[in-house]
Amino acid sequence: MTNQLKIILGFVLTVIGTLFVAGFLLNFFFSDNTINTNGGFISINPFLDEQPEYQACLAEEINAKRLVELKDNQKPTNDEYDIVDKCYLLGSISPAMNPNLLGENPFASEDSELQSCLQDKIDPERLQQLSEGKPPKESEITILNECFGQRIPGVIPDSDLAVAKDNAKPTKNPAPPPREVFESEELSVLCKDNTTTPNTRRSNRTAYQLLRVQEVWDNGCTGEGSVIAIIDGGFESNHPDFVGKVIFEACIGFSRELVKLNKAYANQCDGENESIGPGTAAGSTDHGTMVAGTITHLAPGAQLIFLKAGGSSGGFIGETAGAYEWLAENGPEYGVDAVVMSFGMQIFQRDALRSGKKCFKDNIRNDAFFKMRDVGIVPIFASGNDGNVDLMGFPACKTETVSVGAVNRYGVINNYSNITAELSLLAPSDLEVASDSGEYRQGSGTSNAAPVIGALIAIGRQIRPDATVEELIKVSRDSARRIDDVKNTDLRLVDFLNFSQQLAGQPMTAKTASTFNITGVIDGYVGQTISQSMWDGASNLKALGDISDRVTRAPERIDGKFDGTCTDTDEFMKVKLNKTGTCIYALGAERKGGSIYGLVESVVQVNIKKATLDLADANIMMNRGEKFPIDQLFSITRDSDAPLSGSALDTTFPYVEECTQNNRDVLVGYVAFPLVTEPLMDAGSCLIIASRYVIDEPKSGYKLYFIELIIK
């Protein structure tokens, strides 16, 4: 080879090498910002797919400016990869296309080594589904990456850092730090212009006492001048409770941007995307009416905005994006102080445990809650009714919303209420409020707890019109009653009086140990079983006459302590006393066929102490190995009473030191199964307590008899 040829060849190789290095460096330095079509997506840029439904989905989830950048080959974030997955999953693309793998489906690969690895790690039936195009879960993508031994371009991202950052993002206009102390002023002065009188209901008196709202009303604080919006499935706006209070009513469907991309979406409100005016928010259930009724019952001076989610039907809440958008844009014009949203999406515990996440990832809709807060609107969501103790529904689980769980009118957390340590507030859900057809009905579910907080915010903004969203939320929690649940401690039960006093810069009125009035007391003993005669004797239920003439509710423990001191039995109205302490129960009854009394309720405190033999005022003697002489028990009399025999007699065998466990087991059998006739084998003494129903006893309604059983 000549020197000239060598020089030319060397020059060519140098140029090629330079280009290669330059390409490598460009890819290295710019790969974080642009799509490498061979490494970022297998085949094409998915943001360019022109199918209308798919593009409409992308437009709803990603703002327009960013979507243009992605179509221009800007590299997607982890969240944007997930949005692509979601939009494919919506069905706008043929099911045969794998929504997570934007090219050849590797789960269907004929590579024997890859298939062998996948078969070792994935259930065969599930692997078959994946090979046919079913979308893989994040854990299955991880397995796929492990089997390939490297990162697979275009699949679900490994890292969730972008999601964590998005969850932690601040509002666009950060509010100043909440005031710790407000200027001192009397509540009656701050609410002096009030012209509204609350329309109280007898059935809600216990809830008023729990909330301490009557004291707030007495100072003229009714939410006058405030505006609360409700997004729901429909409302009866002509209900008497709403007359003169509804200042805006509309049905709103999808966001404007989505409708602009695809006119087919503009049909959620009687063929239109938006319908405004009286009656346009009417619905087919009373769900929205009762939510609104709760607000106007507790904050009767507040005005209301009814927003029906487009496409709502029956118990289904339709498209909410347009209503979110409307509030963020128009809320300031109408002076909206809060929005109550008693709906959400269930998060399954199994999914949460598998993914390690207790809330769904952010999407474009969540920005609306930040926007609401930016314009002074408190976004309030019901926590959900799945009975979870460590999960809430979505969007209640989002930190930028106020989440509300449910208690009963005595302040005990309802079994159905979702609860987490992050729950914002608890509120009663069982007030009797406005319902459809101009009627009133008792509420239930966290749907009826959330509007209690809407009423609270209305009163708060009447007291302090300049209070920020952050201040209102902080004060609502700081002033709340602290209660514990079976798993979570220091949960916050709303307190209207302390909330109002703190906003007014006034000293807060100390809470009493109990939020209810004790109407009767039972002094019981460890091991004893409280029977219906004792409940009747300690309550005012006997005002309704004989037991057979009324419908009686089983006792419900309401002191919020579930420590095993008292436990329900399988027998109606019977409660077992297990250890020393105090239990508080609510019970009620109504005369069959109705009566002038209506439902009579009573709150009974049970004080439990240890039984001792010195209580005995009679005795029964027997020998070891003999059967219990129950006929002697029935023949005992005291104070000229008739013998203890009869259907109104209840007997229990409390634990005393002298009574052995073997003897106790036999004696308890006589109570539960009177035909049991096992002999008593241990010497010693046992205490028998007999309770006898006495309908005409003016003081108690029952008598107790204490008998010592002596076994020689």
Secondary structure by P-SEA (a helix, b strand, c coil): ccaaaaaaaaaaaaaaaaaaaaaaaaaaaccccccccccccccccccccccaaaaaaaaacccaaaaaaaaacccccaaaaaaaaaaaaccccccccccccccccccccccaaaaaaaaacccaaaaaaaaacccccaaaaaaaaaaacccccccccccaaaaaaaaacccccccccccccccccccccccccccccccccccaaaaaaaacaaaaaaaccccccbbbbbbccccccccccccccccccccccccaaaaaaccccccccccccccccccccccccaaaaaaaaaaaaacccbbbbbbcccccccccccccaaaaaaaaacccccccccccccbbbbbbaaaaaaaccccccccaaaaaaaaaaaabbbbbbbccccccccccccccccccbbbbbbbcccccccccbbbcccccbbbbccccccccccbbbbbbcaaaaaaaaaaaaaaaaaacccccaaaaaaaaaaabbbbbcccccccccccaaaaaaaaacccccccccccccccccccccccccccaaaaaaacccccccccccbbbbccccccccccccccccccccbbbbccbbbbbbbbbccccccccccbbbbbbbbbbbbbcccccccccccccccccaaaaaaacccccccccccccbbbbbcccccccaaaaaaaaaaaaccccccccccbbbbbbbbbbbbcccccccbbbbbbbbbcc
